[in-house]
Amino acid sequence: MAAKVRVTIAYQLVRPTARAVRWPPLVAGALLGLIAVALPAALVELRPEGWSTVLRLAALAGATGAAFILDDPSYPSTSVVPTPSLLRRTVAVALLLPLAALWWVAALLTLPDDAATGLPLAGLTIEAAALFAIAIAVAAGRKGDGGLAGAVATLVTGLLARLPQLDLVLPPGDPQWNRAHLIWAVLAAAACSAFVAGPIVPARRLRCENFRRRLVGSGVRRS
């Protein structure tokens, strides 16, 4: 019964959530990512290493824009409604997921045919998914205006991944490719877990604080 109620509430939230989302940053990131693929595809010939770099730049641009999916200027008023914040955020992410998937497919289809056949697209997709997950998880850590924090975290992750000490950005065919993408998958899973747990921990903390206050209040009345 409770699950059915949540599904009904989530369905009712789709339209107002779609209106509240800040679409311009998402559209800008998506367009920038597609341009990053389309220009080289039209102008130059690259080796697989070059095309993997192009797709990574596209993923970075798309994830940076996606960080703003949870921004909500009306948060001060919506934060007091009984709808759980996790449910509201999940609806926003559910709106993003099919669009992000279609965008990524469009980016892959923009590649020249010979480039697409020589690339490990599954591994590059894992990298893109991890960047999107990190962007959204960090953005969810702030209430109503976490887009900038999520975008910065995405860019920092992209830079740190290139450090030789981490060695997470590898050319196709590298012997450490599978190891690196196992780490990317773990990062994506950790970010998803943080997104889910983020609103739960403060809520439990608030319930404990309210319970403590009631105990203190009852003790004062008895005395």
C-alpha positions as protocol buffer text, in pm:
chain_id: "A"
residue {
  index: 1
  type: MET
  ca { x: 0 y: 0 z: 0 }
}
residue {
  index: 2
  type: ALA
  ca { x: 277 y: 243 z: 95 }
}
residue {
  index: 3
  type: ALA
  ca { x: 463 y: 164 z: -228 }
}
residue {
  index: 4
  type: LYS
  ca { x: 148 y: 235 z: -430 }
}
residue {
  index: 5
  type: VAL
  ca { x: 106 y: 569 z: -254 }
}
residue {
  index: 6
  type: ARG
  ca { x: 469 y: 662 z: -333 }
}
residue {
  index: 7
  type: VAL
  ca { x: 423 y: 573 z: -699 }
}
residue {
  index: 8
  type: THR
  ca { x: 109 y: 788 z: -714 }
}
residue {
  index: 9
  type: ILE
  ca { x: 285 y: 1081 z: -549 }
}
residue {
  index: 10
  type: ALA
  ca { x: 585 y: 1042 z: -780 }
}
residue {
  index: 11
  type: TYR
  ca { x: 356 y: 1048 z: -1084 }
}
residue {
  index: 12
  type: GLN
  ca { x: 190 y: 1365 z: -956 }
}
residue {
  index: 13
  type: LEU
  ca { x: 532 y: 1524 z: -908 }
}
residue {
  index: 14
  type: VAL
  ca { x: 649 y: 1471 z: -1267 }
}
residue {
  index: 15
  type: ARG
  ca { x: 491 y: 1781 z: -1420 }
}
residue {
  index: 16
  type: PRO
  ca { x: 580 y: 2032 z: -1145 }
}
residue {
  index: 17
  type: THR
  ca { x: 931 y: 1888 z: -1126 }
}
residue {
  index: 18
  type: ALA
  ca { x: 978 y: 1926 z: -1501 }
}
residue {
  index: 19
  type: ARG
  ca { x: 872 y: 2291 z: -1471 }
}
residue {
  index: 20
  type: ALA
  ca { x: 1105 y: 2355 z: -1177 }
}
residue {
  index: 21
  type: VAL
  ca { x: 1418 y: 2205 z: -1335 }
}
residue {
  index: 22
  type: ARG
  ca { x: 1679 y: 2451 z: -1461 }
}
residue {
  index: 23
  type: TRP
  ca { x: 1697 y: 2320 z: -1818 }
}
residue {
  index: 24
  type: PRO
  ca { x: 1938 y: 2577 z: -1971 }
}
residue {
  index: 25
  type: PRO
  ca { x: 2255 y: 2437 z: -1803 }
}
residue {
  index: 26
  type: LEU
  ca { x: 2155 y: 2083 z: -1899 }
}
residue {
  index: 27
  type: VAL
  ca { x: 2089 y: 2181 z: -2260 }
}
residue {
  index: 28
  type: ALA
  ca { x: 2413 y: 2379 z: -2275 }
}
residue {
  index: 29
  type: GLY
  ca { x: 2617 y: 2085 z: -2144 }
}
residue {
  index: 30
  type: ALA
  ca { x: 2447 y: 1845 z: -2384 }
}
residue {
  index: 31
  type: LEU
  ca { x: 2504 y: 2071 z: -2685 }
}
residue {
  index: 32
  type: LEU
  ca { x: 2866 y: 2132 z: -2589 }
}
residue {
  index: 33
  type: GLY
  ca { x: 2921 y: 1758 z: -2562 }
}
residue {
  index: 34
  type: LEU
  ca { x: 2767 y: 1688 z: -2902 }
}
residue {
  index: 35
  type: ILE
  ca { x: 2970 y: 1967 z: -3060 }
}
residue {
  index: 36
  type: ALA
  ca { x: 3285 y: 1820 z: -2904 }
}
residue {
  index: 37
  type: VAL
  ca { x: 3214 y: 1499 z: -3098 }
}
residue {
  index: 38
  type: ALA
  ca { x: 3067 y: 1644 z: -3417 }
}
residue {
  index: 39
  type: LEU
  ca { x: 3349 y: 1885 z: -3499 }
}
residue {
  index: 40
  type: PRO
  ca { x: 3631 y: 1626 z: -3498 }
}
residue {
  index: 41
  type: ALA
  ca { x: 3405 y: 1379 z: -3678 }
}
residue {
  index: 42
  type: ALA
  ca { x: 3354 y: 1631 z: -3958 }
}
residue {
  index: 43
  type: LEU
  ca { x: 3702 y: 1780 z: -3978 }
}
residue {
  index: 44
  type: VAL
  ca { x: 3973 y: 1534 z: -3879 }
}
residue {
  index: 45
  type: GLU
  ca { x: 4069 y: 1168 z: -3869 }
}
residue {
  index: 46
  type: LEU
  ca { x: 4171 y: 1035 z: -3530 }
}
residue {
  index: 47
  type: ARG
  ca { x: 4310 y: 715 z: -3387 }
}
residue {
  index: 48
  type: PRO
  ca { x: 4107 y: 527 z: -3122 }
}
residue {
  index: 49
  type: GLU
  ca { x: 4299 y: 710 z: -2848 }
}
residue {
  index: 50
  type: GLY
  ca { x: 4186 y: 1041 z: -2994 }
}
residue {
  index: 51
  type: TRP
  ca { x: 3822 y: 936 z: -3023 }
}
residue {
  index: 52
  type: SER
  ca { x: 3821 y: 808 z: -2666 }
}
residue {
  index: 53
  type: THR
  ca { x: 3945 y: 1150 z: -2555 }
}
residue {
  index: 54
  type: VAL
  ca { x: 3670 y: 1316 z: -2758 }
}
residue {
  index: 55
  type: LEU
  ca { x: 3401 y: 1101 z: -2595 }
}
residue {
  index: 56
  type: ARG
  ca { x: 3546 y: 1166 z: -2250 }
}
residue {
  index: 57
  type: LEU
  ca { x: 3528 y: 1541 z: -2310 }
}
residue {
  index: 58
  type: ALA
  ca { x: 3168 y: 1501 z: -2426 }
}
residue {
  index: 59
  type: ALA
  ca { x: 3082 y: 1301 z: -2114 }
}
residue {
  index: 60
  type: LEU
  ca { x: 3245 y: 1564 z: -1895 }
}
residue {
  index: 61
  type: ALA
  ca { x: 3041 y: 1841 z: -2060 }
}
residue {
  index: 62
  type: GLY
  ca { x: 2717 y: 1646 z: -2033 }
}
residue {
  index: 63
  type: ALA
  ca { x: 2773 y: 1552 z: -1668 }
}
residue {
  index: 64
  type: THR
  ca { x: 2862 y: 1909 z: -1578 }
}
residue {
  index: 65
  type: GLY
  ca { x: 2529 y: 2025 z: -1718 }
}
residue {
  index: 66
  type: ALA
  ca { x: 2342 y: 1739 z: -1552 }
}
residue {
  index: 67
  type: ALA
  ca { x: 2466 y: 1855 z: -1211 }
}
residue {
  index: 68
  type: PHE
  ca { x: 2199 y: 2128 z: -1222 }
}
residue {
  index: 69
  type: ILE
  ca { x: 1906 y: 1884 z: -1251 }
}
residue {
  index: 70
  type: LEU
  ca { x: 1832 y: 1912 z: -877 }
}
residue {
  index: 71
  type: ASP
  ca { x: 1851 y: 2292 z: -854 }
}
residue {
  index: 72
  type: ASP
  ca { x: 1516 y: 2421 z: -730 }
}
residue {
  index: 73
  type: PRO
  ca { x: 1462 y: 2795 z: -668 }
}
residue {
  index: 74
  type: SER
  ca { x: 1143 y: 2708 z: -478 }
}
residue {
  index: 75
  type: TYR
  ca { x: 1326 y: 2486 z: -228 }
}
residue {
  index: 76
  type: PRO
  ca { x: 1259 y: 2714 z: 76 }
}
residue {
  index: 77
  type: SER
  ca { x: 886 y: 2654 z: 30 }
}
residue {
  index: 78
  type: THR
  ca { x: 891 y: 2294 z: -98 }
}
residue {
  index: 79
  type: SER
  ca { x: 1124 y: 2178 z: 180 }
}
residue {
  index: 80
  type: VAL
  ca { x: 840 y: 2199 z: 433 }
}
residue {
  index: 81
  type: VAL
  ca { x: 593 y: 1985 z: 239 }
}
residue {
  index: 82
  type: PRO
  ca { x: 541 y: 1625 z: 360 }
}
residue {
  index: 83
  type: THR
  ca { x: 678 y: 1470 z: 37 }
}
residue {
  index: 84
  type: PRO
  ca { x: 1018 y: 1310 z: 114 }
}
residue {
  index: 85
  type: SER
  ca { x: 1309 y: 1496 z: -42 }
}
residue {
  index: 86
  type: LEU
  ca { x: 1450 y: 1167 z: -177 }
}
residue {
  index: 87
  type: LEU
  ca { x: 1128 y: 1110 z: -371 }
}
residue {
  index: 88
  type: ARG
  ca { x: 1137 y: 1461 z: -519 }
}
residue {
  index: 89
  type: ARG
  ca { x: 1502 y: 1418 z: -620 }
}
residue {
  index: 90
  type: THR
  ca { x: 1437 y: 1073 z: -763 }
}
residue {
  index: 91
  type: VAL
  ca { x: 1163 y: 1212 z: -986 }
}
residue {
  index: 92
  type: ALA
  ca { x: 1404 y: 1477 z: -1117 }
}
residue {
  index: 93
  type: VAL
  ca { x: 1671 y: 1215 z: -1189 }
}
residue {
  index: 94
  type: ALA
  ca { x: 1410 y: 990 z: -1352 }
}
residue {
  index: 95
  type: LEU
  ca { x: 1335 y: 1274 z: -1592 }
}
residue {
  index: 96
  type: LEU
  ca { x: 1704 y: 1305 z: -1671 }
}
residue {
  index: 97
  type: LEU
  ca { x: 1796 y: 939 z: -1723 }
}
residue {
  index: 98
  type: PRO
  ca { x: 1619 y: 869 z: -2055 }
}
residue {
  index: 99
  type: LEU
  ca { x: 1731 y: 1204 z: -2194 }
}
residue {
  index: 100
  type: ALA
  ca { x: 2092 y: 1137 z: -2089 }
}
residue {
  index: 101
  type: ALA
  ca { x: 2079 y: 789 z: -2244 }
}
residue {
  index: 102
  type: LEU
  ca { x: 1945 y: 925 z: -2574 }
}
residue {
  index: 103
  type: TRP
  ca { x: 2206 y: 1201 z: -2568 }
}
residue {
  index: 104
  type: TRP
  ca { x: 2489 y: 951 z: -2517 }
}
residue {
  index: 105
  type: VAL
  ca { x: 2358 y: 732 z: -2799 }
}
residue {
  index: 106
  type: ALA
  ca { x: 2345 y: 1041 z: -3021 }
}
residue {
  index: 107
  type: ALA
  ca { x: 2707 y: 1120 z: -2932 }
}
residue {
  index: 108
  type: LEU
  ca { x: 2812 y: 765 z: -3021 }
}
residue {
  index: 109
  type: LEU
  ca { x: 2620 y: 775 z: -3348 }
}
residue {
  index: 110
  type: THR
  ca { x: 2798 y: 1099 z: -3438 }
}
residue {
  index: 111
  type: LEU
  ca { x: 3128 y: 911 z: -3450 }
}
residue {
  index: 112
  type: PRO
  ca { x: 3253 y: 793 z: -3789 }
}
residue {
  index: 113
  type: ASP
  ca { x: 3171 y: 428 z: -3854 }
}
residue {
  index: 114
  type: ASP
  ca { x: 3532 y: 316 z: -3851 }
}
residue {
  index: 115
  type: ALA
  ca { x: 3594 y: 496 z: -3520 }
}
residue {
  index: 116
  type: ALA
  ca { x: 3294 y: 342 z: -3344 }
}
residue {
  index: 117
  type: THR
  ca { x: 3394 y: -12 z: -3436 }
}
residue {
  index: 118
  type: GLY
  ca { x: 3741 y: 27 z: -3287 }
}
residue {
  index: 119
  type: LEU
  ca { x: 3642 y: 174 z: -2951 }
}
residue {
  index: 120
  type: PRO
  ca { x: 3560 y: -3 z: -2621 }
}
residue {
  index: 121
  type: LEU
  ca { x: 3226 y: 173 z: -2592 }
}
residue {
  index: 122
  type: ALA
  ca { x: 3115 y: -21 z: -2284 }
}
residue {
  index: 123
  type: GLY
  ca { x: 3409 y: 104 z: -2080 }
}
residue {
  index: 124
  type: LEU
  ca { x: 3366 y: 462 z: -2198 }
}
residue {
  index: 125
  type: THR
  ca { x: 2997 y: 441 z: -2111 }
}
residue {
  index: 126
  type: ILE
  ca { x: 3089 y: 332 z: -1758 }
}
residue {
  index: 127
  type: GLU
  ca { x: 3314 y: 636 z: -1728 }
}
residue {
  index: 128
  type: ALA
  ca { x: 3034 y: 864 z: -1846 }
}
residue {
  index: 129
  type: ALA
  ca { x: 2786 y: 705 z: -1604 }
}
residue {
  index: 130
  type: ALA
  ca { x: 3028 y: 754 z: -1315 }
}
residue {
  index: 131
  type: LEU
  ca { x: 3072 y: 1123 z: -1399 }
}
residue {
  index: 132
  type: PHE
  ca { x: 2695 y: 1175 z: -1417 }
}
residue {
  index: 133
  type: ALA
  ca { x: 2644 y: 990 z: -1088 }
}
residue {
  index: 134
  type: ILE
  ca { x: 2913 y: 1192 z: -910 }
}
residue {
  index: 135
  type: ALA
  ca { x: 2769 y: 1519 z: -1042 }
}
residue {
  index: 136
  type: ILE
  ca { x: 2419 y: 1438 z: -918 }
}
residue {
  index: 137
  type: ALA
  ca { x: 2531 y: 1291 z: -584 }
}
residue {
  index: 138
  type: VAL
  ca { x: 2737 y: 1599 z: -497 }
}
residue {
  index: 139
  type: ALA
  ca { x: 2458 y: 1830 z: -611 }
}
residue {
  index: 140
  type: ALA
  ca { x: 2215 y: 1639 z: -389 }
}
residue {
  index: 141
  type: GLY
  ca { x: 2434 y: 1716 z: -89 }
}
residue {
  index: 142
  type: ARG
  ca { x: 2327 y: 2080 z: -104 }
}
residue {
  index: 143
  type: LYS
  ca { x: 1967 y: 2185 z: -61 }
}
residue {
  index: 144
  type: GLY
  ca { x: 1816 y: 2345 z: -368 }
}
residue {
  index: 145
  type: ASP
  ca { x: 2130 y: 2494 z: -520 }
}
residue {
  index: 146
  type: GLY
  ca { x: 2388 y: 2218 z: -550 }
}
residue {
  index: 147
  type: GLY
  ca { x: 2436 y: 2243 z: -926 }
}
residue {
  index: 148
  type: LEU
  ca { x: 2752 y: 2449 z: -908 }
}
residue {
  index: 149
  type: ALA
  ca { x: 2904 y: 2217 z: -646 }
}
residue {
  index: 150
  type: GLY
  ca { x: 2817 y: 1914 z: -859 }
}
residue {
  index: 151
  type: ALA
  ca { x: 2964 y: 2073 z: -1171 }
}
residue {
  index: 152
  type: VAL
  ca { x: 3289 y: 2159 z: -992 }
}
residue {
  index: 153
  type: ALA
  ca { x: 3310 y: 1808 z: -845 }
}
residue {
  index: 154
  type: THR
  ca { x: 3265 y: 1661 z: -1193 }
}
residue {
  index: 155
  type: LEU
  ca { x: 3542 y: 1872 z: -1341 }
}
residue {
  index: 156
  type: VAL
  ca { x: 3774 y: 1795 z: -1047 }
}
residue {
  index: 157
  type: THR
  ca { x: 3701 y: 1422 z: -1087 }
}
residue {
  index: 158
  type: GLY
  ca { x: 3785 y: 1443 z: -1455 }
}
residue {
  index: 159
  type: LEU
  ca { x: 4115 y: 1613 z: -1376 }
}
residue {
  index: 160
  type: LEU
  ca { x: 4210 y: 1382 z: -1088 }
}
residue {
  index: 161
  type: ALA
  ca { x: 4135 y: 1074 z: -1297 }
}
residue {
  index: 162
  type: ARG
  ca { x: 4416 y: 1177 z: -1531 }
}
residue {
  index: 163
  type: LEU
  ca { x: 4679 y: 1184 z: -1258 }
}
residue {
  index: 164
  type: PRO
  ca { x: 4946 y: 915 z: -1305 }
}
residue {
  index: 165
  type: GLN
  ca { x: 4896 y: 809 z: -944 }
}
residue {
  index: 166
  type: LEU
  ca { x: 4534 y: 711 z: -1016 }
}
residue {
  index: 167
  type: ASP
  ca { x: 4572 y: 613 z: -1381 }
}
residue {
  index: 168
  type: LEU
  ca { x: 4198 y: 592 z: -1451 }
}
residue {
  index: 169
  type: VAL
  ca { x: 4204 y: 749 z: -1798 }
}
residue {
  index: 170
  type: LEU
  ca { x: 4368 y: 493 z: -2023 }
}
residue {
  index: 171
  type: PRO
  ca { x: 4395 y: 446 z: -2399 }
}
residue {
  index: 172
  type: PRO
  ca { x: 4197 y: 158 z: -2552 }
}
residue {
  index: 173
  type: GLY
  ca { x: 4388 y: -168 z: -2534 }
}
residue {
  index: 174
  type: ASP
  ca { x: 4585 y: -75 z: -2223 }
}
residue {
  index: 175
  type: PRO
  ca { x: 4656 y: -381 z: -2002 }
}
residue {
  index: 176
  type: GLN
  ca { x: 4507 y: -197 z: -1703 }
}
residue {
  index: 177
  type: TRP
  ca { x: 4183 y: -110 z: -1883 }
}
residue {
  index: 178
  type: ASN
  ca { x: 3966 y: -359 z: -1693 }
}
residue {
  index: 179
  type: ARG
  ca { x: 4113 y: -260 z: -1355 }
}
residue {
  index: 180
  type: ALA
  ca { x: 4050 y: 109 z: -1423 }
}
residue {
  index: 181
  type: HIS
  ca { x: 3691 y: 50 z: -1526 }
}
residue {
  index: 182
  type: LEU
  ca { x: 3621 y: -164 z: -1224 }
}
residue {
  index: 183
  type: ILE
  ca { x: 3719 y: 143 z: -1020 }
}
residue {
  index: 184
  type: TRP
  ca { x: 3494 y: 363 z: -1236 }
}
residue {
  index: 185
  type: ALA
  ca { x: 3206 y: 123 z: -1171 }
}
residue {
  index: 186
  type: VAL
  ca { x: 3273 y: 133 z: -796 }
}
residue {
  index: 187
  type: LEU
  ca { x: 3276 y: 514 z: -808 }
}
residue {
  index: 188
  type: ALA
  ca { x: 2941 y: 513 z: -987 }
}
residue {
  index: 189
  type: ALA
  ca { x: 2790 y: 273 z: -732 }
}
residue {
  index: 190
  type: ALA
  ca { x: 2927 y: 478 z: -441 }
}
residue {
  index: 191
  type: ALA
  ca { x: 2781 y: 797 z: -587 }
}
residue {
  index: 192
  type: CYS
  ca { x: 2441 y: 632 z: -631 }
}
residue {
  index: 193
  type: SER
  ca { x: 2452 y: 511 z: -270 }
}
residue {
  index: 194
  type: ALA
  ca { x: 2540 y: 861 z: -151 }
}
residue {
  index: 195
  type: PHE
  ca { x: 2248 y: 1003 z: -349 }
}
residue {
  index: 196
  type: VAL
  ca { x: 2006 y: 762 z: -180 }
}
residue {
  index: 197
  type: ALA
  ca { x: 2152 y: 795 z: 169 }
}
residue {
  index: 198
  type: GLY
  ca { x: 2193 y: 1173 z: 160 }
}
residue {
  index: 199
  type: PRO
  ca { x: 1839 y: 1275 z: 258 }
}
residue {
  index: 200
  type: ILE
  ca { x: 1796 y: 979 z: 495 }
}
residue {
  index: 201
  type: VAL
  ca { x: 2077 y: 1057 z: 739 }
}
residue {
  index: 202
  type: PRO
  ca { x: 1967 y: 1417 z: 815 }
}
residue {
  index: 203
  type: ALA
  ca { x: 1607 y: 1299 z: 851 }
}
residue {
  index: 204
  type: ARG
  ca { x: 1706 y: 1037 z: 1107 }
}
residue {
  index: 205
  type: ARG
  ca { x: 1921 y: 1292 z: 1284 }
}
residue {
  index: 206
  type: LEU
  ca { x: 1624 y: 1530 z: 1298 }
}
residue {
  index: 207
  type: ARG
  ca { x: 1396 y: 1259 z: 1439 }
}
residue {
  index: 208
  type: CYS
  ca { x: 1652 y: 1179 z: 1708 }
}
residue {
  index: 209
  type: GLU
  ca { x: 1683 y: 1547 z: 1794 }
}
residue {
  index: 210
  type: ASN
  ca { x: 1305 y: 1585 z: 1819 }
}
residue {
  index: 211
  type: PHE
  ca { x: 1285 y: 1275 z: 2037 }
}
residue {
  index: 212
  type: ARG
  ca { x: 1555 y: 1413 z: 2267 }
}
residue {
  index: 213
  type: ARG
  ca { x: 1371 y: 1743 z: 2295 }
}
residue {
  index: 214
  type: ARG
  ca { x: 1048 y: 1567 z: 2387 }
}
residue {
  index: 215
  type: LEU
  ca { x: 1228 y: 1372 z: 2656 }
}
residue {
  index: 216
  type: VAL
  ca { x: 1383 y: 1689 z: 2795 }
}
residue {
  index: 217
  type: GLY
  ca { x: 1048 y: 1868 z: 2780 }
}
residue {
  index: 218
  type: SER
  ca { x: 867 y: 1588 z: 2962 }
}
residue {
  index: 219
  type: GLY
  ca { x: 1138 y: 1586 z: 3229 }
}
residue {
  index: 220
  type: VAL
  ca { x: 1098 y: 1959 z: 3285 }
}
residue {
  index: 221
  type: ARG
  ca { x: 720 y: 1929 z: 3318 }
}
residue {
  index: 222
  type: ARG
  ca { x: 752 y: 1649 z: 3574 }
}
residue {
  index: 223
  type: SER
  ca { x: 992 y: 1847 z: 3785 }
}
